[in-house]
Amino acid sequence: MLWTRTKAQPAATDVIPTGLLIRSIGYRGNPLPGLPFDDTHGVIEHIDGRVVGRLGSYVTGWIKRGPTGVIGTNKKCARDTVRALLDDADAGRLSTDRSLDRFAVAARLRQRSRDVVDLTGWNAIDLSERRGGRAEGRPRHKLTRVPELVAAAQDSRSGGPHHYDVIVVGSGLGGLSSAACLAASGKSVRVAPTSSWPWRIVTDERISTVAISPGCISTASTCSIRTSRRSPG
């Protein structure tokens, strides 16, 4: 790689031996009309993600902190801003004039587009990618085309049986931790609260393992189960 110093010594060139060169250069933020801008740092003026002097306006990412950090930095940056927004909402500081409730929003979105991906659809995409990766011996096979993503999301609304590798009975800390570890290893997992116990054999969901938290793990290679309350008596 040739590195030319263009300020102090314009004619000087350094040679840095390398087998790979990756370009990762951020860009300076631009001001937005009506929002306070810090021209020195190239960011919108804010306090904990809240835009200064603009109640109900928030920023995250490079326009909040400048072109620095990696993916993990962006996650924390977004999390902190969302926490500020939720705190303001809980405290009643945000106007709700002309706001729609969640059901009206969902209906409006589906009027405008048939291909709305909700949390259930996102989870279906995640499961599809993990299954594809498992077949290839890697954590996941990323779906990168919109039609593929929409098709995977719509599988969750197909009405057919749901298939799980593991069902964890118990949604306490131990159960959730176990489910997270299993999901990270590429397993399809369902967490069921202990309030759904006892269970009975049915034919809806084929699984390979039932994990009861805390305690034992029992295996049934072709067992199919679903939560069901036992009738009184």
Backbone torsions as a table, in degrees:
resi	resn	phi	psi	omega
1	MET	NA	131.9	175.8
2	LEU	-95.7	127.1	-178.2
3	TRP	-118.4	110.1	-178.2
4	THR	-99.8	124.6	178.3
5	ARG	-86.2	110.6	-169.2
6	THR	-94.4	-9.0	-176.9
7	LYS	-101.9	-69.5	-175.5
8	ALA	-69.7	-42.9	-178.4
9	GLN	-134.3	84.0	-175.1
10	PRO	-56.2	-30.8	-174.7
11	ALA	-88.8	-11.5	-175.3
12	ALA	-79.6	136.0	178.9
13	THR	-130.4	130.3	176.4
14	ASP	-105.1	145.8	176.2
15	VAL	-110.9	121.0	179.6
16	ILE	-115.2	110.3	179.9
17	PRO	-65.1	134.6	178.7
18	THR	-160.0	152.3	176.5
19	GLY	-98.0	-9.6	-178.5
20	LEU	-151.2	134.7	177.1
21	LEU	-122.1	122.1	179.0
22	ILE	-115.5	124.6	178.4
23	ARG	-88.9	118.9	178.3
24	SER	-141.3	81.1	-175.1
25	ILE	-119.2	122.0	-179.0
26	GLY	-74.8	176.0	179.1
27	TYR	-128.0	158.7	-178.1
28	ARG	-81.6	138.6	179.6
29	GLY	-70.8	152.5	178.2
30	ASN	-110.0	145.6	179.0
31	PRO	-66.5	152.4	176.1
32	LEU	-115.1	138.7	-177.8
33	PRO	-56.6	130.6	176.0
34	GLY	87.2	-4.5	179.6
35	LEU	-113.4	139.4	-179.7
36	PRO	-67.1	135.3	-174.1
37	PHE	-125.2	132.4	175.7
38	ASP	-91.5	99.0	-174.4
39	ASP	-68.5	-25.0	-179.7
40	THR	-67.2	-43.4	-176.3
41	HIS	-102.9	-7.7	178.5
42	GLY	70.8	36.2	-179.1
43	VAL	-133.3	160.6	173.0
44	ILE	-78.3	134.5	-178.3
45	GLU	-66.3	130.7	-175.9
46	HIS	-154.2	165.3	171.3
47	ILE	-128.7	111.3	-178.4
48	ASP	55.6	36.0	179.4
49	GLY	91.6	-13.7	178.5
50	ARG	-84.8	123.3	179.6
51	VAL	-64.9	130.3	-177.4
52	VAL	-63.1	126.0	176.2
53	GLY	76.7	7.3	-179.1
54	ARG	-132.5	81.1	-179.8
55	LEU	-58.4	129.3	-179.2
56	GLY	92.8	0.9	176.7
57	SER	-112.0	138.1	-174.0
58	TYR	-138.5	156.7	178.1
59	VAL	-133.1	153.9	173.8
60	THR	-153.7	163.2	179.9
61	GLY	84.9	-155.6	-175.0
62	TRP	-65.3	-31.1	179.0
63	ILE	-70.3	-12.8	177.6
64	LYS	-93.5	-41.4	-173.1
65	ARG	-124.4	-3.3	-176.1
66	GLY	93.3	168.2	-175.2
67	PRO	-75.6	72.0	-179.9
68	THR	-136.1	160.6	172.4
69	GLY	93.8	176.9	-178.8
70	VAL	-123.3	-167.7	-177.3
71	ILE	-58.4	-43.8	179.4
72	GLY	-61.0	-35.1	177.4
73	THR	-64.8	-41.2	179.0
74	ASN	-63.9	-38.2	179.5
75	LYS	-61.8	-47.4	179.7
76	LYS	-65.7	-40.3	179.7
77	CYS	-59.9	-46.5	179.6
78	ALA	-67.2	-40.7	179.9
79	ARG	-60.4	-43.2	-179.1
80	ASP	-64.7	-40.2	178.9
81	THR	-66.5	-42.7	179.7
82	VAL	-63.8	-37.8	176.8
83	ARG	-61.8	-41.1	178.2
84	ALA	-63.1	-42.2	179.3
85	LEU	-62.8	-45.9	-179.1
86	LEU	-66.0	-37.5	176.6
87	ASP	-61.3	-42.2	179.1
88	ASP	-65.5	-39.6	179.2
89	ALA	-65.4	-43.8	-179.9
90	ASP	-64.6	-32.2	-179.0
91	ALA	-82.9	-2.4	179.2
92	GLY	75.7	20.9	-178.2
93	ARG	-84.6	-10.2	-176.9
94	LEU	-101.4	137.3	179.3
95	SER	-71.1	139.8	177.3
96	THR	-112.4	12.2	178.1
97	ASP	-59.9	133.6	178.0
98	ARG	62.4	18.7	177.9
99	SER	-85.8	149.2	178.0
100	LEU	-102.1	147.4	174.7
101	ASP	-76.5	171.9	-172.4
102	ARG	-60.6	-35.1	-177.9
103	PHE	-72.0	-37.9	177.9
104	ALA	-68.1	-38.2	177.7
105	VAL	-62.9	-46.3	-179.7
106	ALA	-60.8	-42.2	179.6
107	ALA	-65.1	-42.2	179.9
108	ARG	-63.3	-42.3	179.5
109	LEU	-62.6	-42.1	-176.9
110	ARG	-74.4	-21.4	172.3
111	GLN	-68.5	-36.3	-176.2
112	ARG	-83.3	-28.0	-177.7
113	SER	-152.0	138.1	176.5
114	ARG	-78.9	-19.2	-171.6
115	ASP	-101.3	44.5	176.4
116	VAL	-75.9	130.9	178.6
117	VAL	-106.8	110.8	178.5
118	ASP	-95.3	-170.7	-177.3
119	LEU	-62.4	-38.5	177.8
120	THR	-61.7	-42.0	176.9
121	GLY	-64.9	-40.7	177.9
122	TRP	-60.8	-42.6	178.4
123	ASN	-63.6	-35.1	177.3
124	ALA	-66.4	-39.1	176.2
125	ILE	-63.0	-45.8	179.3
126	ASP	-58.4	-44.6	-179.4
127	LEU	-65.4	-41.3	179.0
128	SER	-62.1	-42.7	179.9
129	GLU	-66.6	-39.5	179.0
130	ARG	-65.8	-41.5	178.6
131	ARG	-64.8	-42.6	177.8
132	GLY	-62.3	-40.5	178.1
133	GLY	-66.4	-38.9	-179.4
134	ARG	-61.4	-38.5	179.0
135	ALA	-66.9	-23.0	-179.6
136	GLU	-103.1	4.4	178.4
137	GLY	73.9	32.4	177.1
138	ARG	-142.1	168.8	-173.9
139	PRO	-57.8	-41.7	-179.3
140	ARG	-160.1	157.8	171.5
141	HIS	-109.4	108.4	-173.9
142	LYS	-70.2	132.9	170.7
143	LEU	-89.5	125.0	-172.1
144	THR	-117.6	-6.0	-179.5
145	ARG	-108.5	138.8	-175.7
146	VAL	-56.3	-45.4	179.6
147	PRO	-59.3	-37.5	178.0
148	GLU	-65.5	-42.7	-179.5
149	LEU	-65.1	-43.7	-180.0
150	VAL	-65.0	-41.1	179.4
151	ALA	-62.4	-42.3	178.9
152	ALA	-65.3	-39.3	179.2
153	ALA	-66.6	-37.2	-177.7
154	GLN	-72.7	-18.7	176.1
155	ASP	-59.8	-28.5	-179.4
156	SER	-71.3	-16.6	-179.4
157	ARG	-109.4	13.7	-175.6
158	SER	-72.2	-20.0	179.5
159	GLY	86.9	-3.8	179.7
160	GLY	-81.7	179.1	-179.8
161	PRO	-64.9	148.9	173.7
162	HIS	-97.6	136.5	-176.2
163	HIS	-112.3	131.5	-179.0
164	TYR	-129.4	142.8	172.4
165	ASP	-76.7	-38.8	-176.5
166	VAL	-139.4	137.7	169.4
167	ILE	-116.7	122.2	179.9
168	VAL	-97.2	118.2	178.6
169	VAL	-92.7	111.4	-177.0
170	GLY	121.5	118.2	-175.3
171	SER	-107.9	27.1	173.9
172	GLY	-78.4	-171.4	-177.6
173	LEU	-59.2	-42.8	179.7
174	GLY	-64.2	-44.2	-179.9
175	GLY	-65.1	-44.9	179.7
176	LEU	-65.6	-39.0	178.0
177	SER	-64.4	-42.5	178.0
178	SER	-62.3	-44.2	180.0
179	ALA	-62.4	-40.4	179.8
180	ALA	-64.0	-43.0	178.9
181	CYS	-64.1	-41.9	179.6
182	LEU	-65.5	-42.2	179.2
183	ALA	-64.4	-38.3	179.3
184	ALA	-65.2	-25.5	179.5
185	SER	-87.4	3.3	175.6
186	GLY	99.1	5.5	179.3
187	LYS	-83.4	147.9	171.2
188	SER	-88.4	124.5	-169.0
189	VAL	-126.8	142.7	170.0
190	ARG	-124.5	134.4	176.4
191	VAL	-104.0	125.8	179.6
192	ALA	-118.1	131.8	179.2
193	PRO	-67.8	152.1	-179.6
194	THR	-66.2	-16.4	177.6
195	SER	-65.9	-17.5	179.2
196	SER	-84.6	-5.8	-178.7
197	TRP	-80.3	145.0	5.0
198	PRO	-79.1	162.8	-179.3
199	TRP	-106.7	159.7	174.2
200	ARG	-134.0	153.7	-179.1
201	ILE	-71.9	129.7	173.7
202	VAL	-137.2	-163.3	-174.2
203	THR	-123.7	21.5	-175.4
204	ASP	-89.6	-41.7	-168.9
205	GLU	-126.8	110.9	178.9
206	ARG	-86.5	129.5	-178.7
207	ILE	-135.7	167.4	178.3
208	SER	-110.2	-22.6	-176.9
209	THR	-145.4	138.0	169.4
210	VAL	-112.1	121.4	177.7
211	ALA	-107.9	121.0	179.8
212	ILE	-101.9	122.2	-176.4
213	SER	-107.7	128.6	-5.2
214	PRO	-86.6	164.6	172.6
215	GLY	119.4	-129.2	-163.4
216	CYS	-83.0	164.6	172.1
217	ILE	-125.1	121.2	179.0
218	SER	-111.9	144.0	-176.0
219	THR	-112.4	137.2	174.2
220	ALA	-141.8	107.3	-166.5
221	SER	-61.4	-33.3	-179.0
222	THR	-129.5	21.7	-176.9
223	CYS	-71.5	143.3	177.4
224	SER	-123.0	127.6	-176.3
225	ILE	-139.8	160.0	176.9
226	ARG	-149.7	149.6	177.8
227	THR	-64.5	138.3	179.4
228	SER	-160.3	127.5	176.0
229	ARG	-75.0	134.7	175.6
230	ARG	-75.6	136.9	-177.8
231	SER	-67.9	148.9	-178.3
232	PRO	-55.1	137.8	177.9
233	GLY	84.8	NA	NA
